[in-house]
């Protein structure tokens, strides 16, 4: 939504958008992926480059998450965290 002075972006329940609230490191990942999660995180999913879900975890509002990605094929993966409000926070993750 645009205002006279600045541009403001709103997320709606179920909307997919990149998020500064979701952090993942190291970039690229080779063994373990560490994530700092948005407030109220409920589920985490990881999809491979073909769109197949390769991981799904319940989070129960956890603030951090660690995953072993050492057995995944190289590529760009899509990390999605859904929070209590239904917002979907996304990051692209490179796995080597």
Biopython code that builds the backbone (N, CA, C, O; Angstrom):
import numpy as np
from Bio.PDB.StructureBuilder import StructureBuilder

atoms = [
    (1, "UNK", "N", (0.839, -1.158, 0.000)),
    (1, "UNK", "CA", (0.000, 0.000, 0.000)),
    (1, "UNK", "C", (0.894, 1.233, 0.000)),
    (1, "UNK", "O", (1.857, 1.295, 0.764)),
    (2, "UNK", "N", (0.593, 2.206, -0.837)),
    (2, "UNK", "CA", (1.402, 3.418, -0.916)),
    (2, "UNK", "C", (0.735, 4.540, -0.140)),
    (2, "UNK", "O", (-0.485, 4.705, -0.178)),
    (3, "UNK", "N", (1.549, 5.301, 0.557)),
    (3, "UNK", "CA", (1.078, 6.496, 1.240)),
    (3, "UNK", "C", (1.783, 7.675, 0.601)),
    (3, "UNK", "O", (2.645, 7.480, -0.256)),
    (4, "UNK", "N", (1.449, 8.870, 0.985)),
    (4, "UNK", "CA", (2.075, 10.045, 0.413)),
    (4, "UNK", "C", (3.555, 10.156, 0.715)),
    (4, "UNK", "O", (4.295, 10.773, -0.051)),
    (5, "UNK", "N", (4.000, 9.572, 1.812)),
    (5, "UNK", "CA", (5.393, 9.752, 2.229)),
    (5, "UNK", "C", (6.264, 8.526, 2.025)),
    (5, "UNK", "O", (7.455, 8.665, 1.743)),
    (6, "UNK", "N", (5.714, 7.341, 2.157)),
    (6, "UNK", "CA", (6.558, 6.160, 2.056)),
    (6, "UNK", "C", (5.737, 4.979, 1.578)),
    (6, "UNK", "O", (4.509, 5.036, 1.525)),
    (7, "UNK", "N", (6.430, 3.914, 1.233)),
    (7, "UNK", "CA", (5.770, 2.693, 0.793)),
    (7, "UNK", "C", (5.706, 1.725, 1.964)),
    (7, "UNK", "O", (6.715, 1.468, 2.621)),
    (8, "UNK", "N", (4.536, 1.196, 2.220)),
    (8, "UNK", "CA", (4.333, 0.273, 3.335)),
    (8, "UNK", "C", (3.842, -1.045, 2.773)),
    (8, "UNK", "O", (2.924, -1.063, 1.955)),
    (9, "UNK", "N", (4.437, -2.148, 3.197)),
    (9, "UNK", "CA", (4.018, -3.464, 2.733)),
    (9, "UNK", "C", (3.323, -4.194, 3.871)),
    (9, "UNK", "O", (3.810, -4.198, 5.002)),
    (10, "UNK", "N", (2.201, -4.802, 3.578)),
    (10, "UNK", "CA", (1.459, -5.575, 4.574)),
    (10, "UNK", "C", (1.437, -7.040, 4.169)),
    (10, "UNK", "O", (1.267, -7.359, 2.993)),
    (11, "UNK", "N", (1.611, -7.938, 5.148)),
    (11, "UNK", "CA", (1.464, -9.368, 4.912)),
    (11, "UNK", "C", (0.103, -9.790, 5.405)),
    (11, "UNK", "O", (-0.343, -9.336, 6.459)),
    (12, "UNK", "N", (-0.563, -10.649, 4.663)),
    (12, "UNK", "CA", (-1.850, -11.168, 5.062)),
    (12, "UNK", "C", (-1.719, -12.660, 5.334)),
    (12, "UNK", "O", (-0.822, -13.314, 4.803)),
    (13, "UNK", "N", (-2.602, -13.192, 6.152)),
    (13, "UNK", "CA", (-2.557, -14.610, 6.516)),
    (13, "UNK", "C", (-2.468, -15.458, 5.261)),
    (13, "UNK", "O", (-3.248, -15.283, 4.324)),
    (14, "UNK", "N", (-1.509, -16.382, 5.248)),
    (14, "UNK", "CA", (-1.338, -17.295, 4.134)),
    (14, "UNK", "C", (-0.512, -16.735, 2.993)),
    (14, "UNK", "O", (-0.207, -17.468, 2.052)),
    (15, "UNK", "N", (-0.141, -15.477, 3.037)),
    (15, "UNK", "CA", (0.623, -14.867, 1.956)),
    (15, "UNK", "C", (2.075, -15.327, 2.037)),
    (15, "UNK", "O", (2.642, -15.421, 3.125)),
    (16, "UNK", "N", (2.672, -15.612, 0.886)),
    (16, "UNK", "CA", (4.091, -15.969, 0.819)),
    (16, "UNK", "C", (4.901, -14.706, 0.592)),
    (16, "UNK", "O", (4.600, -13.940, -0.324)),
    (17, "UNK", "N", (5.909, -14.473, 1.396)),
    (17, "UNK", "CA", (6.764, -13.314, 1.177)),
    (17, "UNK", "C", (8.122, -13.553, 1.816)),
    (17, "UNK", "O", (8.220, -14.275, 2.808)),
    (18, "UNK", "N", (9.184, -12.948, 1.253)),
    (18, "UNK", "CA", (10.483, -13.016, 1.922)),
    (18, "UNK", "C", (10.365, -12.312, 3.267)),
    (18, "UNK", "O", (9.571, -11.384, 3.415)),
    (19, "UNK", "N", (11.139, -12.742, 4.231)),
    (19, "UNK", "CA", (10.972, -12.183, 5.562)),
    (19, "UNK", "C", (12.297, -11.886, 6.225)),
    (19, "UNK", "O", (13.205, -12.717, 6.231)),
    (20, "UNK", "N", (12.399, -10.685, 6.786)),
    (20, "UNK", "CA", (13.566, -10.328, 7.587)),
    (20, "UNK", "C", (13.483, -10.984, 8.963)),
    (20, "UNK", "O", (14.489, -11.078, 9.666)),
    (21, "UNK", "N", (12.274, -11.443, 9.356)),
    (21, "UNK", "CA", (12.097, -12.091, 10.656)),
    (21, "UNK", "C", (12.659, -13.504, 10.693)),
    (21, "UNK", "O", (12.873, -14.060, 11.770)),
    (22, "UNK", "N", (12.897, -14.081, 9.534)),
    (22, "UNK", "CA", (13.438, -15.438, 9.425)),
    (22, "UNK", "C", (14.873, -15.332, 8.934)),
    (22, "UNK", "O", (15.138, -14.773, 7.870)),
    (23, "UNK", "N", (15.799, -15.877, 9.723)),
    (23, "UNK", "CA", (17.212, -15.861, 9.348)),
    (23, "UNK", "C", (17.713, -17.292, 9.288)),
    (23, "UNK", "O", (17.304, -18.138, 10.083)),
    (24, "UNK", "N", (18.604, -17.559, 8.334)),
    (24, "UNK", "CA", (19.188, -18.893, 8.200)),
    (24, "UNK", "C", (20.667, -18.747, 7.859)),
    (24, "UNK", "O", (21.045, -17.881, 7.070)),
    (25, "UNK", "N", (21.492, -19.587, 8.450)),
    (25, "UNK", "CA", (22.930, -19.543, 8.220)),
    (25, "UNK", "C", (23.515, -20.917, 8.523)),
    (25, "UNK", "O", (22.857, -21.688, 9.221)),
    (26, "UNK", "N", (24.696, -21.275, 8.050)),
    (26, "UNK", "CA", (25.553, -20.492, 7.156)),
    (26, "UNK", "C", (25.007, -20.507, 5.731)),
    (26, "UNK", "O", (24.164, -21.332, 5.376)),
    (27, "UNK", "N", (25.496, -19.597, 4.946)),
    (27, "UNK", "CA", (25.107, -19.498, 3.537)),
    (27, "UNK", "C", (26.366, -19.612, 2.705)),
    (27, "UNK", "O", (27.214, -18.726, 2.812)),
    (28, "UNK", "N", (26.550, -20.599, 1.909)),
    (28, "UNK", "CA", (25.699, -21.783, 1.756)),
    (28, "UNK", "C", (25.888, -22.759, 2.909)),
    (28, "UNK", "O", (26.838, -22.642, 3.684)),
    (29, "UNK", "N", (24.985, -23.713, 3.016)),
    (29, "UNK", "CA", (25.037, -24.723, 4.077)),
    (29, "UNK", "C", (25.614, -26.018, 3.522)),
    (29, "UNK", "O", (25.335, -26.408, 2.388)),
    (30, "UNK", "N", (26.421, -26.673, 4.344)),
    (30, "UNK", "CA", (27.009, -27.951, 3.941)),
    (30, "UNK", "C", (26.671, -29.076, 4.907)),
    (30, "UNK", "O", (26.631, -30.241, 4.510)),
    (31, "UNK", "N", (26.434, -28.751, 6.142)),
    (31, "UNK", "CA", (26.176, -29.772, 7.147)),
    (31, "UNK", "C", (24.930, -29.475, 7.934)),
    (31, "UNK", "O", (23.917, -30.160, 7.793)),
    (32, "UNK", "N", (24.998, -28.459, 8.761)),
    (32, "UNK", "CA", (23.861, -28.069, 9.584)),
    (32, "UNK", "C", (23.383, -26.672, 9.197)),
    (32, "UNK", "O", (24.180, -25.769, 8.940)),
    (33, "UNK", "N", (22.088, -26.525, 9.165)),
    (33, "UNK", "CA", (21.447, -25.254, 8.884)),
    (33, "UNK", "C", (20.877, -24.735, 10.196)),
    (33, "UNK", "O", (20.126, -25.438, 10.872)),
    (34, "UNK", "N", (21.226, -23.527, 10.551)),
    (34, "UNK", "CA", (20.732, -22.894, 11.770)),
    (34, "UNK", "C", (19.746, -21.804, 11.365)),
    (34, "UNK", "O", (20.010, -21.026, 10.449)),
    (35, "UNK", "N", (18.613, -21.754, 12.051)),
    (35, "UNK", "CA", (17.592, -20.762, 11.735)),
    (35, "UNK", "C", (17.176, -20.005, 12.984)),
    (35, "UNK", "O", (17.000, -20.594, 14.050)),
    (36, "UNK", "N", (17.022, -18.705, 12.844)),
    (36, "UNK", "CA", (16.408, -17.863, 13.864)),
    (36, "UNK", "C", (15.005, -17.586, 13.355)),
    (36, "UNK", "O", (14.829, -17.039, 12.266)),
    (37, "UNK", "N", (14.020, -17.961, 14.133)),
    (37, "UNK", "CA", (12.637, -17.997, 13.668)),
    (37, "UNK", "C", (11.848, -16.764, 14.077)),
    (37, "UNK", "O", (12.163, -16.121, 15.078)),
    (38, "UNK", "N", (10.815, -16.435, 13.295)),
    (38, "UNK", "CA", (9.943, -15.320, 13.676)),
    (38, "UNK", "C", (9.140, -15.675, 14.919)),
    (38, "UNK", "O", (8.952, -16.852, 15.228)),
    (39, "UNK", "N", (8.674, -14.668, 15.623)),
    (39, "UNK", "CA", (7.874, -14.877, 16.824)),
    (39, "UNK", "C", (6.623, -15.679, 16.483)),
    (39, "UNK", "O", (5.959, -15.408, 15.482)),
    (40, "UNK", "N", (6.304, -16.666, 17.317)),
    (40, "UNK", "CA", (5.104, -17.471, 17.126)),
    (40, "UNK", "C", (5.219, -18.527, 16.047)),
    (40, "UNK", "O", (4.202, -18.984, 15.525)),
    (41, "UNK", "N", (6.447, -18.932, 15.695)),
    (41, "UNK", "CA", (6.657, -19.932, 14.649)),
    (41, "UNK", "C", (5.988, -21.262, 15.032)),
    (41, "UNK", "O", (6.172, -21.769, 16.138)),
    (42, "UNK", "N", (5.213, -21.809, 14.096)),
    (42, "UNK", "CA", (4.510, -23.072, 14.354)),
    (42, "UNK", "C", (5.040, -24.234, 13.530)),
    (42, "UNK", "O", (5.215, -25.331, 14.060)),
    (43, "UNK", "N", (5.300, -24.016, 12.237)),
    (43, "UNK", "CA", (5.791, -25.102, 11.396)),
    (43, "UNK", "C", (6.919, -24.611, 10.503)),
    (43, "UNK", "O", (6.979, -23.441, 10.126)),
    (44, "UNK", "N", (7.811, -25.538, 10.177)),
    (44, "UNK", "CA", (8.910, -25.270, 9.265)),
    (44, "UNK", "C", (8.869, -26.333, 8.188)),
    (44, "UNK", "O", (8.760, -27.521, 8.491)),
    (45, "UNK", "N", (8.955, -25.918, 6.933)),
    (45, "UNK", "CA", (9.047, -26.868, 5.824)),
    (45, "UNK", "C", (10.212, -26.469, 4.937)),
    (45, "UNK", "O", (10.547, -25.290, 4.814)),
    (46, "UNK", "N", (10.826, -27.477, 4.319)),
    (46, "UNK", "CA", (11.922, -27.260, 3.390)),
    (46, "UNK", "C", (11.579, -28.010, 2.111)),
    (46, "UNK", "O", (11.313, -29.212, 2.141)),
    (47, "UNK", "N", (11.586, -27.291, 0.975)),
    (47, "UNK", "CA", (11.284, -27.874, -0.324)),
    (47, "UNK", "C", (12.536, -27.849, -1.193)),
    (47, "UNK", "O", (13.297, -26.881, -1.181)),
    (48, "UNK", "N", (12.738, -28.935, -1.953)),
    (48, "UNK", "CA", (13.894, -29.018, -2.837)),
    (48, "UNK", "C", (13.646, -28.201, -4.112)),
    (48, "UNK", "O", (12.563, -27.640, -4.282)),
    (49, "UNK", "N", (14.642, -28.129, -5.008)),
    (49, "UNK", "CA", (14.476, -27.341, -6.229)),
    (49, "UNK", "C", (13.308, -27.793, -7.115)),
    (49, "UNK", "O", (12.825, -27.013, -7.935)),
    (50, "UNK", "N", (12.852, -29.033, -6.962)),
    (50, "UNK", "CA", (11.725, -29.546, -7.737)),
    (50, "UNK", "C", (10.381, -29.306, -7.055)),
    (50, "UNK", "O", (9.340, -29.718, -7.567)),
    (51, "UNK", "N", (10.403, -28.638, -5.896)),
    (51, "UNK", "CA", (9.172, -28.347, -5.181)),
    (51, "UNK", "C", (8.706, -29.449, -4.252)),
    (51, "UNK", "O", (7.636, -29.339, -3.652)),
    (52, "UNK", "N", (9.487, -30.510, -4.121)),
    (52, "UNK", "CA", (9.123, -31.616, -3.232)),
    (52, "UNK", "C", (9.496, -31.271, -1.795)),
    (52, "UNK", "O", (10.584, -30.759, -1.533)),
    (53, "UNK", "N", (8.588, -31.553, -0.869)),
    (53, "UNK", "CA", (8.860, -31.321, 0.550)),
    (53, "UNK", "C", (9.849, -32.371, 1.033)),
    (53, "UNK", "O", (9.593, -33.570, 0.920)),
    (54, "UNK", "N", (10.981, -31.920, 1.572)),
    (54, "UNK", "CA", (12.006, -32.837, 2.072)),
    (54, "UNK", "C", (12.116, -32.799, 3.589)),
    (54, "UNK", "O", (12.790, -33.637, 4.187)),
    (55, "UNK", "N", (11.444, -31.812, 4.222)),
    (55, "UNK", "CA", (11.473, -31.727, 5.678)),
    (55, "UNK", "C", (10.247, -30.947, 6.142)),
    (55, "UNK", "O", (9.838, -29.973, 5.510)),
    (56, "UNK", "N", (9.669, -31.394, 7.258)),
    (56, "UNK", "CA", (8.597, -30.642, 7.900)),
    (56, "UNK", "C", (8.693, -30.884, 9.388)),
    (56, "UNK", "O", (8.800, -32.027, 9.831)),
    (57, "UNK", "N", (8.655, -29.811, 10.164)),
    (57, "UNK", "CA", (8.785, -29.912, 11.618)),
    (57, "UNK", "C", (7.791, -28.981, 12.307)),
    (57, "UNK", "O", (7.537, -27.873, 11.834)),
    (58, "UNK", "N", (7.241, -29.432, 13.412)),
    (58, "UNK", "CA", (6.449, -28.581, 14.284)),
    (58, "UNK", "C", (7.389, -27.793, 15.180)),
    (58, "UNK", "O", (8.404, -28.329, 15.625)),
    (59, "UNK", "N", (7.079, -26.544, 15.454)),
    (59, "UNK", "CA", (7.999, -25.674, 16.198)),
    (59, "UNK", "C", (7.474, -25.206, 17.543)),
    (59, "UNK", "O", (8.273, -24.904, 18.428)),
    (60, "UNK", "N", (6.177, -25.136, 17.730)),
    (60, "UNK", "CA", (5.584, -24.734, 19.006)),
    (60, "UNK", "C", (6.101, -23.397, 19.537)),
    (60, "UNK", "O", (6.299, -23.245, 20.742)),
    (61, "UNK", "N", (6.319, -22.437, 18.650)),
    (61, "UNK", "CA", (6.775, -21.118, 19.086)),
    (61, "UNK", "C", (8.262, -21.024, 19.376)),
    (61, "UNK", "O", (8.716, -20.027, 19.937)),
    (62, "UNK", "N", (9.039, -22.056, 18.999)),
    (62, "UNK", "CA", (10.485, -22.034, 19.232)),
    (62, "UNK", "C", (11.126, -20.811, 18.579)),
    (62, "UNK", "O", (10.634, -20.316, 17.565)),
    (63, "UNK", "N", (12.218, -20.328, 19.158)),
    (63, "UNK", "CA", (12.922, -19.159, 18.633)),
    (63, "UNK", "C", (14.033, -19.539, 17.663)),
    (63, "UNK", "O", (14.432, -18.725, 16.830)),
    (64, "UNK", "N", (14.544, -20.783, 17.763)),
    (64, "UNK", "CA", (15.625, -21.242, 16.886)),
    (64, "UNK", "C", (15.347, -22.671, 16.433)),
    (64, "UNK", "O", (14.540, -23.387, 17.025)),
    (65, "UNK", "N", (16.043, -23.066, 15.360)),
    (65, "UNK", "CA", (15.910, -24.417, 14.830)),
    (65, "UNK", "C", (17.220, -24.790, 14.160)),
    (65, "UNK", "O", (17.859, -23.953, 13.522)),
    (66, "UNK", "N", (17.618, -26.048, 14.305)),
    (66, "UNK", "CA", (18.816, -26.552, 13.638)),
    (66, "UNK", "C", (18.444, -27.824, 12.887)),
    (66, "UNK", "O", (17.748, -28.690, 13.417)),
    (67, "UNK", "N", (18.919, -27.927, 11.639)),
    (67, "UNK", "CA", (18.612, -29.095, 10.816)),
    (67, "UNK", "C", (19.881, -29.628, 10.171)),
    (67, "UNK", "O", (20.756, -28.858, 9.776)),
    (68, "UNK", "N", (19.975, -30.939, 10.067)),
    (68, "UNK", "CA", (21.073, -31.590, 9.361)),
    (68, "UNK", "C", (20.698, -31.636, 7.884)),
    (68, "UNK", "O", (19.757, -32.334, 7.508)),
    (69, "UNK", "N", (21.424, -30.901, 7.043)),
    (69, "UNK", "CA", (21.156, -30.890, 5.602)),
    (69, "UNK", "C", (22.267, -31.596, 4.825)),
    (69, "UNK", "O", (22.330, -31.494, 3.600)),
    (70, "UNK", "N", (23.134, -32.305, 5.526)),
    (70, "UNK", "CA", (24.296, -32.932, 4.886)),
    (70, "UNK", "C", (23.918, -34.023, 3.892)),
    (70, "UNK", "O", (24.702, -34.328, 2.993)),
    (71, "UNK", "N", (22.748, -34.613, 4.029)),
    (71, "UNK", "CA", (22.332, -35.691, 3.114)),
    (71, "UNK", "C", (21.490, -35.192, 1.942)),
    (71, "UNK", "O", (21.098, -35.975, 1.077)),
    (72, "UNK", "N", (21.218, -33.901, 1.914)),
    (72, "UNK", "CA", (20.429, -33.350, 0.812)),
    (72, "UNK", "C", (21.303, -33.121, -0.414)),
    (72, "UNK", "O", (22.488, -32.809, -0.290)),
    (73, "UNK", "N", (20.718, -33.275, -1.595)),
    (73, "UNK", "CA", (21.431, -32.994, -2.836)),
    (73, "UNK", "C", (21.726, -31.499, -2.928)),
    (73, "UNK", "O", (21.003, -30.679, -2.360)),
    (74, "UNK", "N", (22.791, -31.153, -3.645)),
    (74, "UNK", "CA", (23.122, -29.745, -3.834)),
    (74, "UNK", "C", (21.994, -29.032, -4.559)),
    (74, "UNK", "O", (21.337, -29.605, -5.428)),
    (75, "UNK", "N", (21.779, -27.778, -4.192)),
    (75, "UNK", "CA", (20.768, -26.995, -4.883)),
    (75, "UNK", "C", (20.232, -25.877, -4.016)),
    (75, "UNK", "O", (20.679, -25.663, -2.890)),
    (76, "UNK", "N", (19.266, -25.171, -4.569)),
    (76, "UNK", "CA", (18.599, -24.085, -3.862)),
    (76, "UNK", "C", (17.290, -24.629, -3.291)),
    (76, "UNK", "O", (16.439, -25.124, -4.029)),
    (77, "UNK", "N", (17.143, -24.531, -1.987)),
    (77, "UNK", "CA", (15.962, -25.027, -1.284)),
    (77, "UNK", "C", (15.149, -23.835, -0.783)),
    (77, "UNK", "O", (15.675, -22.740, -0.582)),
    (78, "UNK", "N", (13.864, -24.077, -0.591)),
    (78, "UNK", "CA", (12.967, -23.033, -0.097)),
    (78, "UNK", "C", (12.532, -23.382, 1.319)),
    (78, "UNK", "O", (11.863, -24.390, 1.544)),
    (79, "UNK", "N", (12.919, -22.541, 2.264)),
    (79, "UNK", "CA", (12.577, -22.698, 3.670)),
    (79, "UNK", "C", (11.354, -21.829, 3.955)),
    (79, "UNK", "O", (11.357, -20.631, 3.675)),
    (80, "UNK", "N", (10.316, -22.436, 4.511)),
    (80, "UNK", "CA", (9.094, -21.706, 4.837)),
    (80, "UNK", "C", (8.737, -21.955, 6.286)),
    (80, "UNK", "O", (8.682, -23.101, 6.731)),
    (81, "UNK", "N", (8.495, -20.879, 7.024)),
    (81, "UNK", "CA", (8.044, -20.969, 8.412)),
    (81, "UNK", "C", (6.683, -20.287, 8.490)),
    (81, "UNK", "O", (6.524, -19.141, 8.070)),
    (82, "UNK", "N", (5.710, -21.004, 9.031)),
    (82, "UNK", "CA", (4.373, -20.453, 9.221)),
    (82, "UNK", "C", (4.206, -20.101, 10.690)),
    (82, "UNK", "O", (4.519, -20.903, 11.569)),
    (83, "UNK", "N", (3.705, -18.883, 10.954)),
    (83, "UNK", "CA", (3.528, -18.457, 12.339)),
    (83, "UNK", "C", (2.068, -18.582, 12.777)),
    (83, "UNK", "O", (1.203, -18.968, 11.991)),
    (84, "UNK", "N", (1.812, -18.252, 14.034)),
    (84, "UNK", "CA", (0.463, -18.392, 14.612)),
    (84, "UNK", "C", (-0.606, -17.604, 13.865)),
    (84, "UNK", "O", (-1.778, -17.979, 13.884)),
    (85, "UNK", "N", (-0.211, -16.517, 13.209)),
    (85, "UNK", "CA", (-1.155, -15.679, 12.478)),
    (85, "UNK", "C", (-1.409, -16.185, 11.061)),
    (85, "UNK", "O", (-2.225, -15.619, 10.333)),
    (86, "UNK", "N", (-0.714, -17.247, 10.672)),
    (86, "UNK", "CA", (-0.856, -17.788, 9.330)),
    (86, "UNK", "C", (0.083, -17.166, 8.315)),
    (86, "UNK", "O", (0.036, -17.522, 7.138)),
    (87, "UNK", "N", (0.947, -16.233, 8.748)),
    (87, "UNK", "CA", (1.932, -15.641, 7.842)),
    (87, "UNK", "C", (2.974, -16.694, 7.487)),
    (87, "UNK", "O", (3.382, -17.495, 8.328)),
    (88, "UNK", "N", (3.393, -16.677, 6.232)),
    (88, "UNK", "CA", (4.415, -17.608, 5.757)),
    (88, "UNK", "C", (5.680, -16.818, 5.457)),
    (88, "UNK", "O", (5.704, -15.991, 4.545)),
    (89, "UNK", "N", (6.735, -17.078, 6.232)),
    (89, "UNK", "CA", (8.022, -16.401, 6.108)),
    (89, "UNK", "C", (8.932, -17.321, 5.293)),
    (89, "UNK", "O", (9.059, -18.504, 5.611)),
    (90, "UNK", "N", (9.566, -16.787, 4.243)),
    (90, "UNK", "CA", (10.354, -17.632, 3.335)),
    (90, "UNK", "C", (11.777, -17.137, 3.175)),
    (90, "UNK", "O", (12.063, -15.941, 3.227)),
    (91, "UNK", "N", (12.669, -18.117, 2.975)),
    (91, "UNK", "CA", (14.064, -17.844, 2.636)),
    (91, "UNK", "C", (14.519, -18.901, 1.643)),
    (91, "UNK", "O", (14.072, -20.047, 1.688)),
    (92, "UNK", "N", (15.412, -18.504, 0.746)),
    (92, "UNK", "CA", (16.072, -19.457, -0.140)),
    (92, "UNK", "C", (17.370, -19.868, 0.538)),
    (92, "UNK", "O", (18.091, -19.035, 1.086)),
    (93, "UNK", "N", (17.657, -21.167, 0.492)),
    (93, "UNK", "CA", (18.833, -21.740, 1.147)),
    (93, "UNK", "C", (19.655, -22.498, 0.117)),
    (93, "UNK", "O", (19.124, -23.351, -0.594)),
    (94, "UNK", "N", (20.927, -22.201, 0.029)),
    (94, "UNK", "CA", (21.824, -22.950, -0.858)),
    (94, "UNK", "C", (22.453, -24.088, -0.056)),
    (94, "UNK", "O", (23.027, -23.868, 1.010)),
    (95, "UNK", "N", (22.338, -25.295, -0.581)),
    (95, "UNK", "CA", (22.956, -26.466, 0.047)),
    (95, "UNK", "C", (24.031, -26.981, -0.898)),
    (95, "UNK", "O", (23.768, -27.231, -2.075)),
    (96, "UNK", "N", (25.247, -27.139, -0.375)),
    (96, "UNK", "CA", (26.376, -27.653, -1.168)),
    (96, "UNK", "C", (26.732, -29.053, -0.753)),
    (96, "UNK", "O", (27.657, -29.645, -1.310)),
]
sb = StructureBuilder()
sb.init_structure("model")
sb.init_model(0)
sb.init_chain("A")
sb.init_seg("    ")
for serial, (resi, resn, name, xyz) in enumerate(atoms, 1):
    if name == "N":
        sb.init_residue(resn, " ", resi, " ")
    sb.init_atom(name, np.array(xyz, "f"), 0.0, 1.0, " ", f" {name:<3s}", serial, name[0])
structure = sb.get_structure()
